[in-house]
Amino acid sequence: MQQYDEKYMLEALIEAKKAFEIDEVPIGAVIVKEDKIIARAYNKRNTDKNTLSHAELIAINQASKVVGDWRLDNCTMYITLEPCPMCAGAIVQARIPRVVIAANNIKAGCAGSIVNLLEEDRFNHQVNVTRQVLEEESSMLLKTFFRELRARK
């Protein structure tokens, strides 16, 4: 499992770097079903001028079109940063069974850093979460982005 987790997290990092290149917070996501990437996305909130343009939501929307259903059974989502409350809620609602996360999000993370919506047993769906896969690579990308952003301001 670990070799696949790193393989697909590298793909999510490619997406995060695309966001970085257009001055978006570098967060990427891919969704895999049966060892095939069915969706890939990166943050576009500033580009789209839309609160909902988070990598996770874009990827969920793409994957739902590919599978022809809102339920993303038998899929795994790889995310370079722990999801916010909105994205964590969407992951639960999409019934994604497994999520792999690179870096923790101490300011808005809802997979354990602040609250844990993904594994909340009072919901009708819980997500199996794997953490800290390629954490250093993701953290460095985020730190570089924010350091450069502060330097420009």
C-alpha positions as CSV (number, residue, x, y, z in Angstrom):
1,M,0.0,0.0,0.0
2,Q,2.8,2.4,0.9
3,Q,4.4,2.3,-2.5
4,Y,1.1,3.2,-4.1
5,D,0.5,5.9,-1.6
6,E,3.8,7.6,-2.5
7,K,3.2,7.1,-6.2
8,Y,-0.2,8.9,-6.2
9,M,0.9,11.5,-3.6
10,L,3.6,12.5,-6.1
11,E,0.8,13.0,-8.6
12,A,-1.0,15.2,-6.1
13,L,2.2,17.2,-5.6
14,I,2.4,17.8,-9.4
15,E,-1.1,19.3,-9.1
16,A,0.0,21.4,-6.1
17,K,2.9,22.8,-8.1
18,K,0.5,23.8,-10.8
19,A,-1.3,25.9,-8.2
20,F,2.0,27.4,-7.0
21,E,2.9,28.4,-10.6
22,I,-0.3,30.5,-10.8
23,D,0.1,32.1,-7.4
24,E,-2.5,29.8,-5.8
25,V,-2.0,28.1,-2.4
26,P,-0.2,24.9,-3.6
27,I,-2.7,22.2,-2.7
28,G,-3.3,19.3,-5.1
29,A,-5.6,16.3,-5.1
30,V,-6.0,13.2,-7.1
31,I,-8.6,10.5,-6.9
32,V,-7.8,6.9,-7.8
33,K,-10.1,4.0,-8.6
34,E,-8.8,0.6,-9.4
35,D,-5.2,1.8,-9.7
36,K,-6.1,4.5,-12.2
37,I,-6.3,8.3,-11.6
38,I,-9.8,9.3,-12.5
39,A,-9.5,13.0,-11.3
40,R,-6.8,15.5,-10.6
41,A,-7.1,19.1,-9.5
42,Y,-5.4,22.0,-7.8
43,N,-6.5,25.0,-5.9
44,K,-8.1,27.7,-8.1
45,R,-9.9,29.8,-5.5
46,N,-8.2,33.1,-6.5
47,T,-8.2,32.3,-10.2
48,D,-11.9,31.4,-10.3
49,K,-12.8,34.0,-7.7
50,N,-14.8,31.2,-6.1
51,T,-14.7,30.0,-2.5
52,L,-15.6,26.5,-3.7
53,S,-12.6,26.1,-6.0
54,H,-10.6,24.0,-3.6
55,A,-8.6,21.1,-5.1
56,E,-10.6,18.5,-3.3
57,L,-14.0,19.8,-4.5
58,I,-12.8,20.1,-8.1
59,A,-11.5,16.6,-8.0
60,I,-14.7,15.2,-6.4
61,N,-16.7,16.9,-9.1
62,Q,-14.5,15.4,-11.9
63,A,-14.5,11.9,-10.3
64,S,-18.3,11.9,-10.0
65,K,-18.6,12.7,-13.7
66,V,-16.2,9.8,-14.5
67,V,-18.0,7.2,-12.4
68,G,-21.5,8.6,-13.1
69,D,-22.5,8.8,-9.5
70,W,-22.1,11.1,-6.5
71,R,-20.9,8.1,-4.4
72,L,-17.2,7.6,-4.9
73,D,-17.1,4.0,-3.6
74,N,-13.8,2.1,-4.1
75,C,-11.9,5.3,-4.6
76,T,-8.9,6.8,-2.7
77,M,-8.2,10.5,-2.5
78,Y,-4.7,11.8,-2.2
79,I,-4.4,15.4,-0.8
80,T,-1.2,17.4,-0.2
81,L,-2.7,19.2,2.7
82,E,-5.2,18.1,5.4
83,P,-8.7,19.2,4.2
84,C,-10.6,22.2,5.6
85,P,-14.1,21.7,7.1
86,M,-15.8,22.2,3.7
87,C,-13.6,19.7,1.9
88,A,-13.7,17.2,4.7
89,G,-17.5,17.4,4.7
90,A,-17.6,16.9,0.9
91,I,-15.3,13.8,1.3
92,V,-17.7,12.3,3.8
93,Q,-20.7,13.1,1.7
94,A,-19.1,11.6,-1.4
95,R,-18.6,8.4,0.6
96,I,-14.9,8.3,-0.3
97,P,-13.6,5.3,1.7
98,R,-10.0,6.3,2.0
99,V,-8.0,9.5,2.1
100,V,-4.2,9.9,2.1
101,I,-2.9,13.2,3.4
102,A,0.6,14.6,3.1
103,A,0.8,17.6,5.5
104,N,-1.2,18.6,8.5
105,N,-3.1,21.8,8.5
106,I,-2.9,23.2,12.0
107,K,-5.0,26.3,11.1
108,A,-8.0,24.6,9.4
109,G,-7.5,20.9,9.3
110,C,-10.5,18.7,9.8
111,A,-8.9,15.3,9.7
112,G,-7.5,15.5,13.2
113,S,-5.6,18.8,13.6
114,I,-8.5,20.9,14.8
115,V,-11.4,18.4,14.5
116,N,-11.7,15.1,12.8
117,L,-14.7,15.1,10.5
118,L,-13.4,12.2,8.4
119,E,-13.3,9.7,11.2
120,E,-16.3,11.0,13.2
121,D,-18.2,7.9,14.3
122,R,-21.5,9.8,14.7
123,F,-21.7,10.3,10.9
124,N,-23.1,7.6,8.7
125,H,-19.8,7.3,6.8
126,Q,-16.3,7.3,8.2
127,V,-13.1,7.6,6.1
128,N,-10.0,5.5,6.6
129,V,-7.2,8.1,6.8
130,T,-3.5,7.6,6.2
131,R,-1.3,10.6,7.2
132,Q,2.1,12.1,6.6
133,V,2.8,10.5,3.2
134,L,5.4,12.8,1.6
135,E,4.7,15.3,4.3
136,E,8.1,17.0,4.0
137,E,7.8,17.6,0.3
138,S,4.3,19.1,0.7
139,S,5.3,21.2,3.7
140,M,8.3,22.6,2.0
141,L,6.2,23.6,-1.1
142,L,3.7,25.4,1.2
143,K,6.4,27.1,3.3
144,T,8.1,28.3,0.1
145,F,4.9,29.7,-1.3
146,F,4.0,31.6,1.8
147,R,7.6,32.9,2.3
148,E,7.6,34.2,-1.3
149,L,4.1,35.7,-0.8
150,R,5.2,37.6,2.3
151,A,8.3,38.8,0.5
152,R,6.2,40.3,-2.3
153,K,3.9,42.2,0.1
